[in-house]
Amino acid sequence: MPEAIQPTALSTPLDDYLREVVQTLHAAVNQGMRRAADDPRAASPQISDCEEIIGVIMAGDVPEWLSPG
């Protein structure tokens, strides 16, 4: 049986941050899909928001994400 990974001091705040990011991304996608059903061009702001959110995550700057402020 594989050994369980123990949480670190960083894991809880990182999990919380990423949960918030996923919820924000989910909301942007839902809003964009509703708008795209009526007019695909109207979803452009939500698509840009999603691209920005994914770009931040892919950059992987964890210290910046978790810094206060």
C-alpha positions in Angstrom: 0.0 0.0 0.0 1.4 3.5 -0.9 2.5 5.7 1.9 0.2 8.6 2.7 1.5 12.1 2.0 1.5 14.2 5.1 0.1 17.7 4.9 2.6 20.6 5.2 2.1 24.1 6.6 1.7 25.3 3.0 -0.9 22.7 1.9 -4.0 24.2 3.7 -3.6 27.8 2.5 -2.7 26.5 -1.0 -5.7 24.3 -1.1 -7.9 27.2 0.0 -6.5 29.5 -2.7 -6.8 26.9 -5.4 -10.4 26.1 -4.3 -11.3 29.8 -4.7 -9.6 29.9 -8.1 -11.5 26.9 -9.3 -14.8 28.4 -8.1 -14.1 31.7 -9.8 -13.2 29.9 -13.0 -16.3 27.8 -12.8 -18.5 31.0 -12.3 -16.8 32.7 -15.3 -17.3 29.7 -17.5 -21.0 29.4 -16.5 -21.6 33.1 -17.2 -19.8 32.9 -20.5 -21.8 29.9 -21.6 -25.1 31.6 -20.8 -24.0 34.6 -22.8 -22.6 32.6 -25.7 -25.9 30.8 -26.1 -27.5 34.2 -27.1 -24.5 35.8 -28.8 -21.1 34.1 -29.0 -19.2 37.4 -29.1 -20.8 38.5 -25.8 -18.8 35.8 -24.1 -15.5 37.4 -24.9 -15.0 39.1 -21.5 -15.6 35.8 -19.7 -13.2 33.9 -22.0 -10.6 36.6 -21.3 -11.2 36.1 -17.6 -10.7 32.4 -17.9 -7.5 32.8 -19.9 -6.2 35.1 -17.2 -7.1 32.8 -14.4 -5.5 29.8 -16.1 -2.4 31.9 -16.9 -1.9 32.8 -13.2 -2.2 29.1 -12.2 0.1 27.9 -14.9 2.7 30.5 -13.9 2.8 28.7 -10.5 4.0 31.7 -8.4 2.8 30.1 -5.1 4.5 32.6 -2.8 2.7 35.5 -4.6 -0.6 33.7 -4.2 -0.2 33.2 -0.5 1.3 36.5 0.4 -1.0 38.7 2.6 -2.5 41.7 1.0 
